[in-house]
Amino acid sequence: MCRHLAYLGPPIAPERLLFDAPHALVQQAVAPKLQTATPDNPDGWGVAWYPERARMPRVHRTATPMWDDVAFLADPPPVSRAFVAAARAASPGSVVDVTGNAPFVAGRWSFSLNGSVPAFHDGVGDDLRGWLSPGRRDALTGDTDSEVLLALVLDLVESGNRPAPALRSVATRVHERAGGRLNLLLVDGRRAYATAIGNTLFVRRARGATVVASEPLDDGAGWEPVADGSFVEATPDRTVSSPL
């Protein structure tokens, strides 16, 4: 289980949402309000950000608990027009290692999973890897369900599918195979695509920016819950939610 968020909008310092907000991601890591599977998220964290005029993201990932990551705060990213971040509670059976930490980055894409694929280390993971193209399967570096889910999405995108139907397809197909909590989050620096399956998700648009997050970052107005079983497509000035 994890907590994650995405920001799209005018360039801001990522630490504003990650560390400075009243219920910033670091607070959700140590004391989540709406997380039920685990009491906290101590198994590392990461952030991928898109600097101004940059097409590809840069990434910081560590197995250090978010609240202890003094190295990040000593040298935070510059203002960014988009970023994705996640605090991790490792799925059962997964190794606590930086290779398992979101966001996973491939080209212009950044990806996070809030949830888990049941029995991933007891046969289901082998089934999902079998759905991958050989080259994509050989490129896997860790042992997590998240990395395999992104690989499935990328296979569909590179075969000609648009990102939205690709993410929808992976979420529904994997859920039909294994069940589980599958809040997927995919960002290309301009748009965010998200699913809500089994875990909470909220969206807020304000002042030309959109935030998609597992939990509201404050008690202010404008946070809209996303219904379970929904798909969200977001830009800085627009969000559309629809049933999966």
C-alpha atoms as an extended CHARMM CRD file, in Angstrom:
* protein
*
       244  EXT
         1         1  MET       CA              0.0000000000        0.0000000000        0.0000000000  PROA      1               0.0000000000
         2         2  CYS       CA              1.1750000000        3.5280000000       -0.7050000000  PROA      2               0.0000000000
         3         3  ARG       CA              0.1100000000        7.1520000000       -0.8720000000  PROA      3               0.0000000000
         4         4  HSD       CA              0.7190000000        9.0310000000       -4.0930000000  PROA      4               0.0000000000
         5         5  LEU       CA             -0.0060000000       12.2910000000       -5.8470000000  PROA      5               0.0000000000
         6         6  ALA       CA              0.4330000000       14.1140000000       -9.1370000000  PROA      6               0.0000000000
         7         7  TYR       CA              0.6040000000       17.8410000000       -9.8570000000  PROA      7               0.0000000000
         8         8  LEU       CA              0.0490000000       19.6130000000      -13.1820000000  PROA      8               0.0000000000
         9         9  GLY       CA              0.0710000000       23.3860000000      -13.5440000000  PROA      9               0.0000000000
        10        10  PRO       CA              2.1530000000       26.5250000000      -13.2320000000  PROA      10              0.0000000000
        11        11  PRO       CA              5.7000000000       25.7480000000      -12.0620000000  PROA      11              0.0000000000
        12        12  ILE       CA              5.9760000000       25.3680000000       -8.2990000000  PROA      12              0.0000000000
        13        13  ALA       CA              8.5260000000       23.9220000000       -5.8850000000  PROA      13              0.0000000000
        14        14  PRO       CA              7.5630000000       20.2490000000       -5.3830000000  PROA      14              0.0000000000
        15        15  GLU       CA              8.3020000000       20.4030000000       -1.6680000000  PROA      15              0.0000000000
        16        16  ARG       CA              5.2540000000       22.6450000000       -1.2360000000  PROA      16              0.0000000000
        17        17  LEU       CA              3.0100000000       19.6050000000       -1.6760000000  PROA      17              0.0000000000
        18        18  LEU       CA              5.4610000000       16.9620000000       -0.5370000000  PROA      18              0.0000000000
        19        19  PHE       CA              6.5610000000       18.5290000000        2.7700000000  PROA      19              0.0000000000
        20        20  ASP       CA              4.9470000000       21.9070000000        3.4390000000  PROA      20              0.0000000000
        21        21  ALA       CA              1.1870000000       21.3930000000        3.0070000000  PROA      21              0.0000000000
        22        22  PRO       CA             -0.8360000000       20.7040000000        6.1930000000  PROA      22              0.0000000000
        23        23  HSD       CA             -1.3530000000       17.0560000000        5.1830000000  PROA      23              0.0000000000
        24        24  ALA       CA              1.5650000000       16.8380000000        2.7610000000  PROA      24              0.0000000000
        25        25  LEU       CA              2.7310000000       13.5450000000        1.3300000000  PROA      25              0.0000000000
        26        26  VAL       CA              5.2720000000       13.1870000000        4.1280000000  PROA      26              0.0000000000
        27        27  GLN       CA              2.4070000000       13.3600000000        6.6550000000  PROA      27              0.0000000000
        28        28  GLN       CA              0.4630000000       10.8010000000        4.6360000000  PROA      28              0.0000000000
        29        29  ALA       CA              3.5550000000        8.5970000000        4.7480000000  PROA      29              0.0000000000
        30        30  VAL       CA              3.8160000000        8.6150000000        8.5240000000  PROA      30              0.0000000000
        31        31  ALA       CA              0.1500000000        9.0220000000        9.5150000000  PROA      31              0.0000000000
        32        32  PRO       CA             -2.3010000000        8.4780000000        6.6450000000  PROA      32              0.0000000000
        33        33  LYS       CA             -5.9140000000        9.3170000000        7.4110000000  PROA      33              0.0000000000
        34        34  LEU       CA             -7.6400000000        7.1260000000        4.8400000000  PROA      34              0.0000000000
        35        35  GLN       CA             -5.2880000000        4.1730000000        4.4090000000  PROA      35              0.0000000000
        36        36  THR       CA             -6.5850000000        0.8780000000        5.7880000000  PROA      36              0.0000000000
        37        37  ALA       CA             -4.1320000000       -1.8530000000        4.7600000000  PROA      37              0.0000000000
        38        38  THR       CA             -1.1090000000       -0.5730000000        6.7350000000  PROA      38              0.0000000000
        39        39  PRO       CA             -0.6610000000        2.1080000000        9.4110000000  PROA      39              0.0000000000
        40        40  ASP       CA              2.1520000000        3.9350000000        7.6270000000  PROA      40              0.0000000000
        41        41  ASN       CA              4.4340000000        3.9190000000        4.5880000000  PROA      41              0.0000000000
        42        42  PRO       CA              7.9870000000        3.4090000000        5.8570000000  PROA      42              0.0000000000
        43        43  ASP       CA              9.6350000000        1.6090000000        2.9400000000  PROA      43              0.0000000000
        44        44  GLY       CA             11.0120000000        4.5480000000        1.0100000000  PROA      44              0.0000000000
        45        45  TRP       CA              9.6090000000        7.0580000000       -1.4160000000  PROA      45              0.0000000000
        46        46  GLY       CA             10.2780000000        8.8300000000       -4.6810000000  PROA      46              0.0000000000
        47        47  VAL       CA              9.4160000000       11.7870000000       -6.8590000000  PROA      47              0.0000000000
        48        48  ALA       CA              9.6780000000       12.3610000000      -10.6110000000  PROA      48              0.0000000000
        49        49  TRP       CA              9.5190000000       15.9670000000      -11.7660000000  PROA      49              0.0000000000
        50        50  TYR       CA              9.3390000000       17.7430000000      -15.1140000000  PROA      50              0.0000000000
        51        51  PRO       CA             11.4410000000       20.9120000000      -15.1660000000  PROA      51              0.0000000000
        52        52  GLU       CA             10.2830000000       23.8390000000      -17.2790000000  PROA      52              0.0000000000
        53        53  ARG       CA             10.7700000000       23.1780000000      -21.0090000000  PROA      53              0.0000000000
        54        54  ALA       CA             11.9300000000       19.6150000000      -20.3070000000  PROA      54              0.0000000000
        55        55  ARG       CA             10.1170000000       16.7220000000      -21.9570000000  PROA      55              0.0000000000
        56        56  MET       CA             11.6580000000       13.9550000000      -19.8620000000  PROA      56              0.0000000000
        57        57  PRO       CA             11.3430000000       13.7290000000      -16.0710000000  PROA      57              0.0000000000
        58        58  ARG       CA             14.1150000000       13.5980000000      -13.5500000000  PROA      58              0.0000000000
        59        59  VAL       CA             13.7120000000       11.2510000000      -10.6150000000  PROA      59              0.0000000000
        60        60  HSD       CA             14.7170000000       10.8640000000       -6.9810000000  PROA      60              0.0000000000
        61        61  ARG       CA             14.0540000000        7.4730000000       -5.3670000000  PROA      61              0.0000000000
        62        62  THR       CA             15.2800000000        6.0720000000       -2.0760000000  PROA      62              0.0000000000
        63        63  ALA       CA             14.5330000000        3.2460000000        0.3490000000  PROA      63              0.0000000000
        64        64  THR       CA             14.8880000000        5.7700000000        3.1930000000  PROA      64              0.0000000000
        65        65  PRO       CA             11.5570000000        6.6390000000        4.8560000000  PROA      65              0.0000000000
        66        66  MET       CA             10.2640000000        9.9010000000        3.4830000000  PROA      66              0.0000000000
        67        67  TRP       CA             10.3390000000       11.6010000000        6.8820000000  PROA      67              0.0000000000
        68        68  ASP       CA             14.0600000000       10.7780000000        7.2530000000  PROA      68              0.0000000000
        69        69  ASP       CA             15.2100000000       11.8380000000        3.7760000000  PROA      69              0.0000000000
        70        70  VAL       CA             17.3510000000       14.8120000000        4.7170000000  PROA      70              0.0000000000
        71        71  ALA       CA             19.3150000000       14.5080000000        1.4630000000  PROA      71              0.0000000000
        72        72  PHE       CA             16.2600000000       15.4820000000       -0.5760000000  PROA      72              0.0000000000
        73        73  LEU       CA             15.4790000000       18.5100000000        1.5700000000  PROA      73              0.0000000000
        74        74  ALA       CA             19.1110000000       19.6120000000        1.3820000000  PROA      74              0.0000000000
        75        75  ASP       CA             18.9400000000       19.7500000000       -2.4180000000  PROA      75              0.0000000000
        76        76  PRO       CA             15.2860000000       19.7930000000       -3.5630000000  PROA      76              0.0000000000
        77        77  PRO       CA             14.2540000000       19.9930000000       -7.2370000000  PROA      77              0.0000000000
        78        78  PRO       CA             13.7290000000       23.3750000000       -8.8760000000  PROA      78              0.0000000000
        79        79  VAL       CA             10.2500000000       24.6280000000       -9.6630000000  PROA      79              0.0000000000
        80        80  SER       CA              8.4500000000       22.1340000000      -11.9030000000  PROA      80              0.0000000000
        81        81  ARG       CA              5.3310000000       22.1970000000      -14.0470000000  PROA      81              0.0000000000
        82        82  ALA       CA              4.4630000000       18.5850000000      -13.2290000000  PROA      82              0.0000000000
        83        83  PHE       CA              5.5340000000       15.9290000000      -10.7710000000  PROA      83              0.0000000000
        84        84  VAL       CA              4.5360000000       12.5280000000       -9.4220000000  PROA      84              0.0000000000
        85        85  ALA       CA              5.4520000000       11.2940000000       -5.9500000000  PROA      85              0.0000000000
        86        86  ALA       CA              4.7560000000        8.2170000000       -3.8440000000  PROA      86              0.0000000000
        87        87  ALA       CA              5.4910000000        7.0130000000       -0.3140000000  PROA      87              0.0000000000
        88        88  ARG       CA              5.7920000000        3.2290000000       -0.1310000000  PROA      88              0.0000000000
        89        89  ALA       CA              4.5720000000        0.4420000000        2.0720000000  PROA      89              0.0000000000
        90        90  ALA       CA              6.0220000000       -2.6080000000        0.3480000000  PROA      90              0.0000000000
        91        91  SER       CA              3.5610000000       -5.2260000000       -0.8490000000  PROA      91              0.0000000000
        92        92  PRO       CA              3.7400000000       -8.6060000000        0.9600000000  PROA      92              0.0000000000
        93        93  GLY       CA              6.6970000000      -10.6000000000       -0.3110000000  PROA      93              0.0000000000
        94        94  SER       CA              8.4190000000       -7.6700000000       -2.0170000000  PROA      94              0.0000000000
        95        95  VAL       CA             11.9940000000       -6.7110000000       -1.2210000000  PROA      95              0.0000000000
        96        96  VAL       CA             12.4620000000       -3.3100000000        0.3960000000  PROA      96              0.0000000000
        97        97  ASP       CA             14.8530000000       -1.8730000000       -2.1500000000  PROA      97              0.0000000000
        98        98  VAL       CA             14.9890000000        1.2810000000       -4.2450000000  PROA      98              0.0000000000
        99        99  THR       CA             14.2650000000       -0.7860000000       -7.3780000000  PROA      99              0.0000000000
       100       100  GLY       CA             10.7540000000       -1.2980000000       -6.0230000000  PROA      100             0.0000000000
       101       101  ASN       CA              9.9850000000        2.3360000000       -5.3240000000  PROA      101             0.0000000000
       102       102  ALA       CA              7.6980000000        4.4950000000       -7.4170000000  PROA      102             0.0000000000
       103       103  PRO       CA              7.6860000000        6.5670000000       -9.4540000000  PROA      103             0.0000000000
       104       104  PHE       CA              8.8900000000        4.2610000000      -12.1980000000  PROA      104             0.0000000000
       105       105  VAL       CA             10.1310000000        6.2760000000      -15.1600000000  PROA      105             0.0000000000
       106       106  ALA       CA             10.3710000000        5.2660000000      -18.8150000000  PROA      106             0.0000000000
       107       107  GLY       CA             10.9450000000        7.9370000000      -21.4400000000  PROA      107             0.0000000000
       108       108  ARG       CA              8.4510000000       10.7080000000      -20.8070000000  PROA      108             0.0000000000
       109       109  TRP       CA              6.2960000000        8.5200000000      -18.5590000000  PROA      109             0.0000000000
       110       110  SER       CA              6.1430000000        8.4540000000      -14.7610000000  PROA      110             0.0000000000
       111       111  PHE       CA              4.0700000000        5.7920000000      -13.0000000000  PROA      111             0.0000000000
       112       112  SER       CA              2.9050000000        4.8290000000       -9.5190000000  PROA      112             0.0000000000
       113       113  LEU       CA              0.6790000000        2.1510000000       -7.9840000000  PROA      113             0.0000000000
       114       114  ASN       CA             -1.2670000000        2.7380000000       -4.7880000000  PROA      114             0.0000000000
       115       115  GLY       CA             -2.3390000000       -0.7930000000       -3.9510000000  PROA      115             0.0000000000
       116       116  SER       CA             -1.1760000000       -4.3010000000       -4.7170000000  PROA      116             0.0000000000
       117       117  VAL       CA             -1.8290000000       -7.3070000000       -6.9260000000  PROA      117             0.0000000000
       118       118  PRO       CA             -2.8510000000      -10.2530000000       -4.7010000000  PROA      118             0.0000000000
       119       119  ALA       CA             -0.6560000000      -13.3610000000       -4.8920000000  PROA      119             0.0000000000
       120       120  PHE       CA              1.8090000000      -11.5230000000       -7.1220000000  PROA      120             0.0000000000
       121       121  HSD       CA              4.6770000000      -13.5550000000       -5.6580000000  PROA      121             0.0000000000
       122       122  ASP       CA              2.6680000000      -16.7730000000       -5.7170000000  PROA      122             0.0000000000
       123       123  GLY       CA              2.0950000000      -17.2420000000       -9.4120000000  PROA      123             0.0000000000
       124       124  VAL       CA              0.1050000000      -14.2120000000      -10.4950000000  PROA      124             0.0000000000
       125       125  GLY       CA              3.2630000000      -12.2130000000      -11.2030000000  PROA      125             0.0000000000
       126       126  ASP       CA              4.5010000000      -14.9400000000      -13.5160000000  PROA      126             0.0000000000
       127       127  ASP       CA              1.1930000000      -14.8120000000      -15.3780000000  PROA      127             0.0000000000
       128       128  LEU       CA              1.4150000000      -11.0270000000      -15.7860000000  PROA      128             0.0000000000
       129       129  ARG       CA              5.0190000000      -11.1820000000      -16.9730000000  PROA      129             0.0000000000
       130       130  GLY       CA              3.8420000000      -13.6920000000      -19.5360000000  PROA      130             0.0000000000
       131       131  TRP       CA              1.5910000000      -11.0080000000      -21.0240000000  PROA      131             0.0000000000
       132       132  LEU       CA              4.6260000000       -8.8140000000      -21.7540000000  PROA      132             0.0000000000
       133       133  SER       CA              6.6370000000       -8.5800000000      -24.9320000000  PROA      133             0.0000000000
       134       134  PRO       CA              9.9870000000      -10.4100000000      -24.5450000000  PROA      134             0.0000000000
       135       135  GLY       CA             12.0450000000       -7.2210000000      -24.6560000000  PROA      135             0.0000000000
       136       136  ARG       CA              9.9070000000       -5.5060000000      -22.0510000000  PROA      136             0.0000000000
       137       137  ARG       CA             10.0000000000       -8.5460000000      -19.8030000000  PROA      137             0.0000000000
       138       138  ASP       CA             13.7860000000       -8.8020000000      -20.0360000000  PROA      138             0.0000000000
       139       139  ALA       CA             14.1380000000       -5.1300000000      -19.0850000000  PROA      139             0.0000000000
       140       140  LEU       CA             12.4700000000       -5.5470000000      -15.6730000000  PROA      140             0.0000000000
       141       141  THR       CA             14.8910000000       -4.7820000000      -12.8440000000  PROA      141             0.0000000000
       142       142  GLY       CA             12.9170000000       -5.3120000000       -9.6170000000  PROA      142             0.0000000000
       143       143  ASP       CA             10.4220000000       -7.7220000000       -8.0990000000  PROA      143             0.0000000000
       144       144  THR       CA              7.3770000000       -5.4880000000       -7.7200000000  PROA      144             0.0000000000
       145       145  ASP       CA              3.9050000000       -5.5760000000       -9.2140000000  PROA      145             0.0000000000
       146       146  SER       CA              4.1400000000       -1.8340000000       -9.9790000000  PROA      146             0.0000000000
       147       147  GLU       CA              6.9920000000       -2.2290000000      -12.4470000000  PROA      147             0.0000000000
       148       148  VAL       CA              5.1590000000       -5.0140000000      -14.2870000000  PROA      148             0.0000000000
       149       149  LEU       CA              1.9650000000       -2.9490000000      -14.5070000000  PROA      149             0.0000000000
       150       150  LEU       CA              3.8560000000       -0.0500000000      -16.0990000000  PROA      150             0.0000000000
       151       151  ALA       CA              5.4980000000       -2.4580000000      -18.5330000000  PROA      151             0.0000000000
       152       152  LEU       CA              2.0610000000       -3.7200000000      -19.5620000000  PROA      152             0.0000000000
       153       153  VAL       CA              0.8860000000       -0.1550000000      -20.1730000000  PROA      153             0.0000000000
       154       154  LEU       CA              3.9810000000        0.6930000000      -22.2030000000  PROA      154             0.0000000000
       155       155  ASP       CA              3.5610000000       -2.3920000000      -24.3730000000  PROA      155             0.0000000000
       156       156  LEU       CA              0.0560000000       -1.2220000000      -25.2700000000  PROA      156             0.0000000000
       157       157  VAL       CA              1.1300000000        2.3760000000      -25.8940000000  PROA      157             0.0000000000
       158       158  GLU       CA              4.0060000000        1.3390000000      -28.1270000000  PROA      158             0.0000000000
       159       159  SER       CA              1.6940000000       -0.9330000000      -30.1010000000  PROA      159             0.0000000000
       160       160  GLY       CA             -0.4440000000        2.0790000000      -30.9950000000  PROA      160             0.0000000000
       161       161  ASN       CA             -2.9120000000        2.4660000000      -28.1430000000  PROA      161             0.0000000000
       162       162  ARG       CA             -3.5280000000        5.8670000000      -26.5950000000  PROA      162             0.0000000000
       163       163  PRO       CA             -2.5110000000        6.2260000000      -22.9350000000  PROA      163             0.0000000000
       164       164  ALA       CA             -6.0460000000        6.3980000000      -21.5300000000  PROA      164             0.0000000000
       165       165  PRO       CA             -7.3510000000        3.1430000000      -23.0250000000  PROA      165             0.0000000000
       166       166  ALA       CA             -4.0090000000        1.4730000000      -22.3230000000  PROA      166             0.0000000000
       167       167  LEU       CA             -4.2100000000        2.2680000000      -18.6080000000  PROA      167             0.0000000000
       168       168  ARG       CA             -7.8960000000        1.3210000000      -18.4960000000  PROA      168             0.0000000000
       169       169  SER       CA             -7.1550000000       -1.9920000000      -20.1750000000  PROA      169             0.0000000000
       170       170  VAL       CA             -4.3250000000       -2.9240000000      -17.8350000000  PROA      170             0.0000000000
       171       171  ALA       CA             -6.3040000000       -1.9880000000      -14.7120000000  PROA      171             0.0000000000
       172       172  THR       CA             -9.4160000000       -3.9200000000      -15.7040000000  PROA      172             0.0000000000
       173       173  ARG       CA             -7.6020000000       -6.9520000000      -17.1030000000  PROA      173             0.0000000000
       174       174  VAL       CA             -5.3440000000       -7.3340000000      -14.0590000000  PROA      174             0.0000000000
       175       175  HSD       CA             -8.2820000000       -6.8160000000      -11.7050000000  PROA      175             0.0000000000
       176       176  GLU       CA            -10.2650000000       -9.4910000000      -13.5320000000  PROA      176             0.0000000000
       177       177  ARG       CA             -7.2910000000      -11.8570000000      -13.1910000000  PROA      177             0.0000000000
       178       178  ALA       CA             -6.3220000000      -11.1920000000       -9.5890000000  PROA      178             0.0000000000
       179       179  GLY       CA             -8.5780000000       -8.6410000000       -7.8780000000  PROA      179             0.0000000000
       180       180  GLY       CA             -6.7720000000       -6.3080000000       -5.5090000000  PROA      180             0.0000000000
       181       181  ARG       CA             -6.4670000000       -2.5720000000       -5.0080000000  PROA      181             0.0000000000
       182       182  LEU       CA             -5.3120000000       -0.9500000000       -8.2220000000  PROA      182             0.0000000000
       183       183  ASN       CA             -5.0290000000        2.8260000000       -8.0550000000  PROA      183             0.0000000000
       184       184  LEU       CA             -2.7270000000        3.4330000000      -11.0150000000  PROA      184             0.0000000000
       185       185  LEU       CA             -1.2490000000        6.8450000000      -11.8050000000  PROA      185             0.0000000000
       186       186  LEU       CA              0.4230000000        7.6660000000      -15.1380000000  PROA      186             0.0000000000
       187       187  VAL       CA              1.8280000000       11.0880000000      -16.0860000000  PROA      187             0.0000000000
       188       188  ASP       CA              3.6190000000       12.4090000000      -19.1860000000  PROA      188             0.0000000000
       189       189  GLY       CA              4.2900000000       15.9490000000      -17.9370000000  PROA      189             0.0000000000
       190       190  ARG       CA              1.1570000000       17.3790000000      -19.5640000000  PROA      190             0.0000000000
       191       191  ARG       CA             -1.5970000000       14.9680000000      -18.6130000000  PROA      191             0.0000000000
       192       192  ALA       CA             -2.3310000000       12.6090000000      -15.7440000000  PROA      192             0.0000000000
       193       193  TYR       CA             -4.2920000000        9.3870000000      -16.0210000000  PROA      193             0.0000000000
       194       194  ALA       CA             -5.5130000000        7.5860000000      -12.9200000000  PROA      194             0.0000000000
       195       195  THR       CA             -7.6820000000        4.6860000000      -11.8190000000  PROA      195             0.0000000000
       196       196  ALA       CA             -9.5100000000        4.2620000000       -8.5220000000  PROA      196             0.0000000000
       197       197  ILE       CA             -9.9920000000        0.6040000000       -7.6670000000  PROA      197             0.0000000000
       198       198  GLY       CA            -10.1660000000       -0.2120000000       -3.9800000000  PROA      198             0.0000000000
       199       199  ASN       CA             -8.3710000000        2.8420000000       -2.5770000000  PROA      199             0.0000000000
       200       200  THR       CA             -9.2780000000        6.4730000000       -2.0720000000  PROA      200             0.0000000000
       201       201  LEU       CA             -8.5130000000        9.1250000000       -4.6780000000  PROA      201             0.0000000000
       202       202  PHE       CA             -9.2040000000       12.8590000000       -4.7540000000  PROA      202             0.0000000000
       203       203  VAL       CA             -8.9000000000       15.6200000000       -7.3370000000  PROA      203             0.0000000000
       204       204  ARG       CA             -8.6750000000       19.3980000000       -6.8640000000  PROA      204             0.0000000000
       205       205  ARG       CA             -8.4530000000       22.0940000000       -9.5330000000  PROA      205             0.0000000000
       206       206  ALA       CA             -7.5550000000       25.6360000000       -8.4860000000  PROA      206             0.0000000000
       207       207  ARG       CA             -5.7420000000       28.6040000000      -10.0270000000  PROA      207             0.0000000000
       208       208  GLY       CA             -4.8660000000       26.7970000000      -13.2310000000  PROA      208             0.0000000000
       209       209  ALA       CA             -3.4860000000       23.6880000000      -11.5330000000  PROA      209             0.0000000000
       210       210  THR       CA             -4.7270000000       20.1730000000      -10.8650000000  PROA      210             0.0000000000
       211       211  VAL       CA             -3.7140000000       17.8440000000       -8.0480000000  PROA      211             0.0000000000
       212       212  VAL       CA             -4.6190000000       14.1520000000       -8.0010000000  PROA      212             0.0000000000
       213       213  ALA       CA             -3.9040000000       12.5580000000       -4.6350000000  PROA      213             0.0000000000
       214       214  SER       CA             -4.6750000000        9.5660000000       -2.4320000000  PROA      214             0.0000000000
       215       215  GLU       CA             -5.7660000000       11.9650000000        0.3200000000  PROA      215             0.0000000000
       216       216  PRO       CA             -6.5120000000       15.7050000000        0.4500000000  PROA      216             0.0000000000
       217       217  LEU       CA             -3.4180000000       17.7260000000        1.2700000000  PROA      217             0.0000000000
       218       218  ASP       CA             -5.3580000000       20.1350000000        3.4720000000  PROA      218             0.0000000000
       219       219  ASP       CA             -8.8360000000       20.8810000000        4.8180000000  PROA      219             0.0000000000
       220       220  GLY       CA             -9.5450000000       23.5080000000        2.1700000000  PROA      220             0.0000000000
       221       221  ALA       CA            -12.4400000000       23.4830000000       -0.2300000000  PROA      221             0.0000000000
       222       222  GLY       CA            -12.3660000000       21.9600000000       -3.6710000000  PROA      222             0.0000000000
       223       223  TRP       CA            -11.2480000000       18.4030000000       -3.0170000000  PROA      223             0.0000000000
       224       224  GLU       CA            -13.5240000000       16.0530000000       -4.9570000000  PROA      224             0.0000000000
       225       225  PRO       CA            -13.5450000000       12.3290000000       -4.1620000000  PROA      225             0.0000000000
       226       226  VAL       CA            -13.2820000000        9.9900000000       -7.1270000000  PROA      226             0.0000000000
       227       227  ALA       CA            -15.7780000000        7.1480000000       -7.0520000000  PROA      227             0.0000000000
       228       228  ASP       CA            -14.4250000000        3.6420000000       -6.7030000000  PROA      228             0.0000000000
       229       229  GLY       CA            -14.2590000000        1.9410000000      -10.0790000000  PROA      229             0.0000000000
       230       230  SER       CA            -13.5030000000        5.1680000000      -11.9330000000  PROA      230             0.0000000000
       231       231  PHE       CA            -10.9720000000        6.4770000000      -14.4050000000  PROA      231             0.0000000000
       232       232  VAL       CA             -9.6600000000       10.0590000000      -14.3480000000  PROA      232             0.0000000000
       233       233  GLU       CA             -7.9490000000       12.0330000000      -17.0910000000  PROA      233             0.0000000000
       234       234  ALA       CA             -6.5510000000       15.4060000000      -16.0010000000  PROA      234             0.0000000000
       235       235  THR       CA             -4.7960000000       18.4470000000      -17.4130000000  PROA      235             0.0000000000
       236       236  PRO       CA             -3.8940000000       21.6100000000      -15.4930000000  PROA      236             0.0000000000
       237       237  ASP       CA             -7.3060000000       23.1560000000      -16.2190000000  PROA      237             0.0000000000
       238       238  ARG       CA             -9.6250000000       20.1800000000      -16.7040000000  PROA      238             0.0000000000
       239       239  THR       CA            -10.4820000000       16.8170000000      -15.1860000000  PROA      239             0.0000000000
       240       240  VAL       CA            -12.8350000000       14.1700000000      -16.5320000000  PROA      240             0.0000000000
       241       241  SER       CA            -13.9640000000       11.1940000000      -14.4740000000  PROA      241             0.0000000000
       242       242  SER       CA            -15.7960000000        8.2040000000      -15.9330000000  PROA      242             0.0000000000
       243       243  PRO       CA            -16.5650000000        4.6070000000      -14.9830000000  PROA      243             0.0000000000
       244       244  LEU       CA            -13.8500000000        2.1210000000      -15.8670000000  PROA      244             0.0000000000
